Protein backbone atom coordinates (compact mmCIF):
# COMPACT_ATOMS: atom_id res chain seq x y z
CA UNK A 1 0.00 0.00 0.00
CA UNK A 2 1.70 3.19 -1.13
CA UNK A 3 -1.20 5.64 -0.95
CA UNK A 4 -3.23 6.85 2.01
CA UNK A 5 -6.33 9.03 2.20
CA UNK A 6 -5.80 11.25 5.24
CA UNK A 7 -8.50 13.23 7.03
CA UNK A 8 -7.55 15.72 9.74
CA UNK A 9 -10.17 16.92 12.20
CA UNK A 10 -9.40 19.94 14.37
CA UNK A 11 -11.59 22.12 16.59
CA UNK A 12 -9.53 25.17 15.60
CA UNK A 13 -9.36 26.56 12.09
CA UNK A 14 -5.90 27.99 12.59
CA UNK A 15 -2.42 27.12 13.85
CA UNK A 16 -0.71 29.40 16.33
CA UNK A 17 2.92 29.20 17.36
CA UNK A 18 2.20 29.93 21.02
CA UNK A 19 5.74 30.67 22.31
CA UNK A 20 5.92 33.72 20.04
CA UNK A 21 2.57 35.26 20.98
CA UNK A 22 3.98 37.64 23.58
CA UNK A 23 6.06 39.31 20.90
CA UNK A 24 2.86 39.99 18.94
CA UNK A 25 1.57 42.10 21.84
CA UNK A 26 4.55 44.42 21.41
CA UNK A 27 4.63 44.17 17.63
CA UNK A 28 1.10 43.32 16.32
CA UNK A 29 2.33 42.87 12.72
CA UNK A 30 4.32 39.86 13.95
CA UNK A 31 1.09 37.86 14.53
CA UNK A 32 0.95 37.01 10.80
CA UNK A 33 4.26 35.19 11.15
CA UNK A 34 2.92 33.14 14.07
CA UNK A 35 -0.46 32.02 12.74
CA UNK A 36 -2.01 30.56 9.62
CA UNK A 37 -5.35 29.10 8.57
CA UNK A 38 -5.23 25.29 8.45
CA UNK A 39 -7.56 24.62 5.50
CA UNK A 40 -5.36 25.90 2.63
CA UNK A 41 -2.26 24.23 4.04
CA UNK A 42 -3.83 20.85 4.83
CA UNK A 43 -5.96 20.58 1.69
CA UNK A 44 -3.72 22.49 -0.73
CA UNK A 45 -0.13 21.74 0.21
CA UNK A 46 -0.57 18.44 2.08
CA UNK A 47 -3.34 17.04 -0.17
CA UNK A 48 -5.36 15.84 2.85
CA UNK A 49 -9.00 16.43 3.77
CA UNK A 50 -9.60 18.95 6.57
CA UNK A 51 -12.73 18.98 8.70
CA UNK A 52 -13.14 21.90 11.07
CA UNK A 53 -14.99 20.27 13.95
CA UNK A 54 -14.74 17.80 16.81
CA UNK A 55 -14.66 14.02 16.97
CA UNK A 56 -17.49 13.11 19.34
CA UNK A 57 -17.24 9.32 19.14
CA UNK A 58 -14.78 6.66 18.00
CA UNK A 59 -16.02 3.15 17.22
CA UNK A 60 -13.02 0.84 17.10
CA UNK A 61 -14.99 -2.25 16.12
CA UNK A 62 -16.60 -0.58 13.09
CA UNK A 63 -13.56 1.69 12.53
CA UNK A 64 -15.61 4.86 12.32
CA UNK A 65 -15.33 8.34 13.79
CA UNK A 66 -18.40 10.49 14.41
CA UNK A 67 -17.59 14.14 13.75
CA UNK A 68 -19.54 17.28 14.57
CA UNK A 69 -18.41 19.81 11.93
CA UNK A 70 -18.51 23.51 12.84
CA UNK A 71 -21.61 25.39 11.69
CA UNK A 72 -23.33 22.17 10.51
CA UNK A 73 -26.33 20.73 12.34
CA UNK A 74 -25.85 17.05 11.44
CA UNK A 75 -22.93 14.90 12.51
CA UNK A 76 -20.78 13.13 9.93
CA UNK A 77 -19.44 9.56 10.14
CA UNK A 78 -16.04 8.86 8.59
CA UNK A 79 -14.50 5.40 8.31
CA UNK A 80 -10.80 4.75 8.84
CA UNK A 81 -8.16 2.05 8.65
CA UNK A 82 -5.80 3.80 11.06
CA UNK A 83 -6.68 6.45 13.65
CA UNK A 84 -4.18 8.77 15.32
CA UNK A 85 -5.36 10.82 18.27
CA UNK A 86 -3.22 13.93 18.70
CA UNK A 87 -4.93 15.65 21.61
CA UNK A 88 -2.08 18.00 22.47
CA UNK A 89 -0.68 18.79 25.87
CA UNK A 90 -0.03 21.61 28.31
CA UNK A 91 3.45 22.53 29.41
CA UNK A 92 3.60 24.36 32.71
CA UNK A 93 7.10 24.84 34.02
CA UNK A 94 5.77 25.82 37.46
CA UNK A 95 3.35 22.89 37.79
CA UNK A 96 4.50 19.71 39.57
CA UNK A 97 3.56 17.57 36.53
CA UNK A 98 4.59 19.99 33.80
CA UNK A 99 8.30 20.38 34.43
CA UNK A 100 9.48 18.66 31.26
CA UNK A 101 8.66 18.96 27.58
CA UNK A 102 9.47 15.25 27.28
CA UNK A 103 6.89 14.21 29.90
CA UNK A 104 4.07 16.76 29.58
CA UNK A 105 0.70 16.58 31.26
CA UNK A 106 -1.92 15.33 28.81
CA UNK A 107 -5.55 16.40 29.12
CA UNK A 108 -8.07 14.01 27.60
ABEGO torsion letter per residue (X at the ends): XABBBBBBBBABABBBBAAAAAAAAABAAAAAAABBBAAAAAAAAAGBBBBBEBBABBBAAAGBBBBBBBGBABBBBBBBABBBBBAEBBBBAABAAAABAABBBBBX
